[in-house]
């Protein structure tokens, strides 16, 4: 997951979760967060404890996008 976040991150290290999912699908086509008990990738990302998570309102404020970045000081694996 870390490689996928890094591959799709902006200059501040934030990655849109949708792009992270796309990157994971390219790196590991068989990956499915449901196999680890999480119906959505966001749940698996949160449970890992490796990432900061930020929910941002988009456009007219009626929808929310999730952004993630690696926590400072966490070792890369």
C-alpha positions in Angstrom: 0.0 0.0 0.0 2.8 2.4 0.8 4.2 2.1 -2.7 0.8 2.9 -4.2 0.4 5.9 -2.0 3.9 7.2 -2.8 3.4 6.6 -6.6 0.2 8.8 -6.6 1.2 11.4 -4.1 1.5 15.2 -4.6 4.4 17.3 -3.4 3.0 17.3 0.2 2.7 13.5 0.2 -1.1 13.4 -0.1 -2.8 10.9 -2.4 -6.4 10.7 -3.5 -7.6 7.3 -2.4 -9.1 6.5 -5.8 -5.7 6.9 -7.4 -4.2 4.7 -4.6 -6.7 2.0 -5.5 -5.8 2.3 -9.2 -2.1 2.1 -8.4 -2.6 -1.0 -6.3 -4.7 -2.6 -9.0 -1.8 -2.1 -11.5 0.8 -3.4 -9.0 -1.2 -6.4 -7.7 -4.2 -7.2 -9.9 -5.4 -9.9 -7.4 -5.5 -7.5 -4.5 -9.0 -7.1 -2.8 -9.4 -5.5 0.6 -12.4 -7.7 1.1 -10.0 -10.7 1.5 -8.7 -8.9 4.6 -12.2 -8.3 6.0 -12.6 -4.7 4.8 -15.4 -4.0 2.3 -13.6 -0.8 1.2 -10.0 0.1 0.8 -10.4 3.1 3.1 -11.1 0.7 6.0 -8.0 -1.3 5.4 -5.9 1.9 5.1 -7.3 3.2 8.4 -6.8 -0.1 10.2 -3.2 -0.4 9.1 -2.2 2.6 11.2 0.4 3.5 8.6 -1.3 6.5 7.1 -2.8 9.9 7.9 -6.3 10.2 6.5 -8.0 13.4 5.5 -11.6 13.8 4.3 -12.0 16.8 2.0 -15.3 18.4 0.8 -15.4 18.7 -3.0 -17.2 21.1 -5.3 -20.5 22.2 -3.7 -19.7 20.4 -0.5 -22.1 17.6 -1.0 -19.4 14.9 -1.5 -16.3 14.0 0.3 -13.0 12.7 -1.1 -10.5 10.8 1.0 -6.8 11.6 0.8 -4.0 9.6 2.6 -0.3 10.0 3.2 2.3 8.0 5.0 2.7 8.9 8.7 5.9 10.7 9.6 8.5 8.4 11.0 6.8 5.2 9.9 9.3 2.8 8.4 8.8 1.9 4.8 7.9 -1.7 4.0 
